[in-house]
Amino acid sequence: MRVHKESHLLVCLFLFSFSSYMSSTGPFSCRLRKPFNLNGMHKSGDVILGGIFEINFFSASSEHFTSEPKDPICYGFDLVGFRQAQTMAFAVDEINRNSKLLPNISLGYSLYDSCVKLGISFRAALSMISGRGEPFQLNESCYGNPPVLGIVGDTSSTRTIAVSSIVSLYRVPMVSYFATCSCLSDRSRFPSFFRTIPSDAFQVRAMLQILRRFNWTWFGLLIIDEDYGHQAASLFQSDLAKSGGGCLAYLEVLPWVNDVAELQRIVGIMKKSTSRVVVVFAHPSNMLDLMEEVVKQNVTGLQWMASEAWTEDQVLYIPRYRPFLAGTLGIAIRRGEIPGLRDFLLTIRPDNDTLRSQDNNIVKQFWEHVFQCKFVTPGMEFEGQTQERLCTGNESLRNIETEFLDLSNLRPEYNVYKAVYALAHALHDILQCIPGSGPFQDQSCASLQGLEPWQILYYLQRVHFTTDFGDQVSFDENGDALPIYDVMNWRWLPDESTEVINVGEVKEMASKIIDLIIDEDKIFWNFESKKPPRSVCSESCPPGTRMARKKGEPVCCFDCIPCSEGEVSNETDSTECTSCPEYFWSNSQRDHCVPKSMEFLSYMEPLGISLTTASLFGALLCIIVLGIFTHHRTTPVVRANNSELSFLILLSLKLCFLCSLLFIGQPRLWTCQLRQAAFGISFVLCVSCILVKTMVVLAVFRATKPGGGSSLKWFGAMQQRGTVVFLTLIQAVICTTWLVSSSPAPHENTEYYKDRIIVECVVGSTVGFGVLLGYIGLLAILSFLLAFLARNLPDNFNEAKFITFSTLVFCAVWVAFIPAYINSPGKYAVAVEVFAILASSFGLLLALFGPKCYIIILKPEKNTKKALMGRGTPR
């Protein structure tokens, strides 16, 4: 998995040495300068497949510049690596027994031990592509294809990069089962590379998918200081930048050595962070150093996420780590089942005829490691030279417990199995080619006798099959198989043992859509709530708010700002609020727009009810006074100064009270037109009657003076009626002209308030409205002046005094009305106008008819002609 920069340098050195690898001993023949003597296993066949595996952990060599180079000695036997190599041998044997796959063709193999050394992997690859060291002739006397037409391996990304760089020159297919570096997906550098294990790029995408599944958007990332870790961090950051699915609370690099001070600093950051999730891309050795410091600082309450490198490593199954690592989620290589593998492994036995053969050195090492014995080898003079038990070769694998036979968790082995079958299916497709319709030049097909590696490469790119376990195997344009991981969960059992169980899978479909399946009921959560933890920098902003990023912090850290009035957000974590349309407004929660409320002076609100009550009371009062006057119409008080005008004033005042009702309620076109006309004509009728009555009072008193009798002829009943009608008709003409030229109309005003619509009547023509009010005011002022002149005339009941007071009240009300009306918004302007109508109407009614009603009802003794004329007061 690690990718070292020195691998590129080794490739260059290999290319240089390869030119000297073949040495000519004559002008017409060639031979290998020196055959490599490597640990390996071989089986003959019509087609040979190669394999490179880690079977020994270490190697030693005694090479000196002064002596001939010697082959390295490998030691430190790895049972898992040997099982992987035997899985390839089993797959080849199974294919040879399959009559439907490659019928009449036998597969062979050449498997080599890399000993975890890049140089040995080079030698193994060179041996396979050059023919295992047998001499061959050049040109006419030297012809042949490399016997190995495909290689399965290598284990590490570092060695795979180097080896693939060489075999790609010959277009020999190389299918890795364990190299995860995403750099190997570069077809320009590795044109013949394939793999059956997901790349690190998908590993990152898979872990991000799990993070999103549990809504963990705030997490820490710990990596090791090598390409594996740095590449994971780079992929994490780039994917987060593209998808915006979360943020890194911190990114720290774990030291290779046990640097206590650095580990204390890193764990201190983890402890102080608000993130509850930590993702770790590291090897088990790094995790051991880290966990010691985590235990020391007692950092609990974290949800760990493990990369594939340490998800199932048993070195971390330590009881004192239980409070910390319990509940860990991780991803692991897909586990598969390989029926028949156990029986095949049990058939492995050392062949005494080949024990001295270097080819079977691996089997001998395996046998010695498992049974803890030694075989007698040439050079041993007698058994006493070794204190270890001697191997007989008759030991039975069935009688021992060994990790080698534990097939419950086949993960790399399953990838080896798929790699071998991929090569076999490619070969099978070659044999199915019909001449004349082939993919090569002139529609030709490849033949088994002259098969070239690049021809296998063509078919391998297009292979597609399904394993017995149900997994589909195919390769994309970069040589990557359809990636799939198992999702694992750590749980500690009551007996202090550790169990890592499969709780789901994550895979990428051919459509590049990642499919995550998790059984959450199986997951053990190491928290009191037994539920997934919350790990966010800031809680989600609910609808009605917007996110405002905190300065200098990641995008996941933000404040939730309520939307302004008139703006809404109907989604969680909205980045901005949107303005409502013109006739809509935000509701109180600011999460959706609602139609703006229509505001007008309504009959249902307290103000409207009050004004309506006052209006009806005024109209009722007019009716009562009219009834009193009708009942006492023959009395002097009623008959004095033209009772007909008094009745007409009462009628007009009643109309004034009732016309105010037209101002209440939702404005309509007819109410807007009628309200101003009714108001203007009613008041002119009332004021003109008062004006005529005042003029009559003056004329009567002037007639009592010498030479003033002629003035009465101008103020007869007909003249009075005519004057009232004439003055009223003038107002009617003004109203008609106004309504015809620029009629008042209802209007929805959105300027006064943003959250509601004021429904009002616009006057249409301001000039028309001004002339209407001005005409009323002119008549009122004229009446006031005439009544003021007549206020001191001698009479016990001088009506001019009351007319003066009533017109004074009328003028005062309407003078105060103008500024109040202008400065009142919306329905309050209407209320001011209604109040002015009612106030002036009550003023006229009370001032003109209050004293008369008082005399009629409470002082009937004054309701006589003598009392009115001042000639006596009856007892």
Sequence and secondary structure as in RCSB ss.txt:
>XXXX:A:sequence
MRVHKESHLLVCLFLFSFSSYMSSTGPFSCRLRKPFNLNGMHKSGDVILGGIFEINFFSASSEHFTSEPKDPICY
GFDLVGFRQAQTMAFAVDEINRNSKLLPNISLGYSLYDSCVKLGISFRAALSMISGRGEPFQLNESCYGNPPVLG
IVGDTSSTRTIAVSSIVSLYRVPMVSYFATCSCLSDRSRFPSFFRTIPSDAFQVRAMLQILRRFNWTWFGLLIID
EDYGHQAASLFQSDLAKSGGGCLAYLEVLPWVNDVAELQRIVGIMKKSTSRVVVVFAHPSNMLDLMEEVVKQNVT
GLQWMASEAWTEDQVLYIPRYRPFLAGTLGIAIRRGEIPGLRDFLLTIRPDNDTLRSQDNNIVKQFWEHVFQCKF
VTPGMEFEGQTQERLCTGNESLRNIETEFLDLSNLRPEYNVYKAVYALAHALHDILQCIPGSGPFQDQSCASLQG
LEPWQILYYLQRVHFTTDFGDQVSFDENGDALPIYDVMNWRWLPDESTEVINVGEVKEMASKIIDLIIDEDKIFW
NFESKKPPRSVCSESCPPGTRMARKKGEPVCCFDCIPCSEGEVSNETDSTECTSCPEYFWSNSQRDHCVPKSMEF
LSYMEPLGISLTTASLFGALLCIIVLGIFTHHRTTPVVRANNSELSFLILLSLKLCFLCSLLFIGQPRLWTCQLR
QAAFGISFVLCVSCILVKTMVVLAVFRATKPGGGSSLKWFGAMQQRGTVVFLTLIQAVICTTWLVSSSPAPHENT
EYYKDRIIVECVVGSTVGFGVLLGYIGLLAILSFLLAFLARNLPDNFNEAKFITFSTLVFCAVWVAFIPAYINSP
GKYAVAVEVFAILASSFGLLLALFGPKCYIIILKPEKNTKKALMGRGTPR
>XXXX:A:secstr
    THHHHHHHHHHHHHHHHEEESSSSEEEESS     EEEE  SEEEEEEE  EEEEE    TTS     EEE
EE HHHHHHHHHHHHHHHHHHT SSSSTT  EEEEEEE TT HHHHHHHHHHHHHTTT  EE GGG     SEEE
EE  SSHHHHHHHHHHHGGGT  EEESS   GGGG TTT TTEEESS  HHHHHHHHHHHHHHTT  EEEEEEES
SHHHHHHHHHHHHHHHHH   EEEEEEEE SS  HHHHHHHHHHHHH S  EEEEE  HHHHHHHHHHHHHHT  
S EEEE TTTTT GGG  GGGHHHHTT EEEEE  B  TTHHHHHHT    TTTTTSGGGHHHHHHHHHHHTEE 
  TT  SGGG  SEE  S   GGGS  GGG  TTBSHHHHHHHHHHHHHHHHHHHHT  TTS SSGGG    STT
  HHHHHHHHHT EEE TTS EEEB TTSBB  EEEEEEEEE TTS EEEEEEEEEEE TTS EEEEE GGG   
 STT S     SS    TTEEEEE TTS TT EEEEE  TTEE  STT SS EE  TTEEE TTSSSEEE EEE 
  TTSHHHHHHHHHHHHHHHHHHHHHHHHHHTTTSHHHHTT HHHHHHHHHHHHHHHHHGGGGSSS  HHHHHHH
HHHHHHHHHHHHHHHHHHHHHHHHHHHHTSTT GGGGGGSSHHHHHHHHHHHHHHHHHHHHHHHHHS  EEEEE 
SS SSEEEEEEE S HHHHHHHHHHHHHHHHHHHHHHHHTTT S TT HHHHHHHHHHHHHHHHHHHHHHHHT  
THHHHHHHHHHHHHHHHHHHHHHHHHHHHHHHT GGG SHHHHHTS    
